[in-house]
Amino acid sequence: MARIDLDHIRHAYGAKPTRESDYALKEVHHSWNDGGAYALLGPSGCGKTTLLNIISGLLHPSEGKILFDGKDVTNLSTQERNIAQVFQFPVIYDTMTVYDNLAFPLRNRHVPEQDVARRVTEILEMTGLSDMAKRRARGLTADQKQKISLGRGLVRNDVNAILFDEPLTVIDPHMKWVLRSQLKRLHRQFGFTMVYVTHDQTEALTFADKVVVMYDGQIVQIGTPAELFERPSHTFVGYFIGSPGMNLMDAKVEGASAVVGSQSIPLAATHSIGSGKKVELGIRPEFVRLSREGMPVTISKIEDIGRQKIVRASFEGRPLAVVVPEGAEIPAEPRLQFETSAINIYADSWRVGPEG
Ligand code: ATP
């Protein structure tokens, strides 16, 4: 497995990019650890597939270099990069048996037949396809075929990286959960470097140790699920991760307080913010408390989602969501408080850390 360095990579699909907006992928400059499990997460069109295809060699970047373990592979083909790929839709041989499909990548590299048998048996068990080993792939359902594709991606353990592009789209919801957990276990066991593209936050957060959040052709944050939840670097991360997403409201920061409408909210520290920036206060709905004391709030709706309630409210004329645990009392005339340590301050959408 390999460390992956993305060295000042940019990509434009058009011939002569002149403006920043001509780039489908704006500058990416990062190192991804050998043996890391990374999820590329973001909405449709943000550049996830473009970045994955640059890593796999299906696409040559307009600018920059890509290195595997320090070796420049920018001009190498997918084959020469020695990676495994699993796509959104199954790529298998219909006329071969399930077993032979799984054995193919190994036999192709002249792996001894006894090792082929051992690996294929493991993968058959992992994907729940053992009973079908001798059947031809042709008659199988779409999700059975996709499990073969997934198995083919995992069968070799000498690859530099395994790349997955929304591999569970055609799999039914229960099996999705099973396969995701198995992928995670395999990762712990074998330490593959894995890059997994998805637009589904649950999939990204359960699969990856590092989630790479993309927005509008940029990487806006690379972090653990806890970091993305507690300290979103960009307002997009706050809004995109979590359900409901982070509350964001226009604010003015004065010393160690933020002013929202007519309310002054204490902050844990002072923040240095240049002039002329759009300043916002961000707080997740889980860290807003409804009580008998605090700032005035008007409740418009309460949604009961089982273990929690989502309270939709208006605070200083701005919409605000509050997550209330099951059984917690909502006062008849509620007021609200923000947990100071959970407040984040943003200037022009980027988080500003506390001073000192
Ligand atoms: P999705 O989840 O829908 O696949 P994505 O995050 O993978 O989206 P990309 O497919 O990488 O996004 O696309 C990024 C941008 O590049 C989009 O604006 C898209 O329209 C554009 N794009 C992608 N492929 C091409 C292409 N072959 N030619 C021109 N523009 C392209």
Residues whose N, C-alpha, C, O or C-beta is under 5 A from the ligand:
A	BS01	ATP	Y13 A24 P43 S44 G45 C46 G47 K48 T49 T50
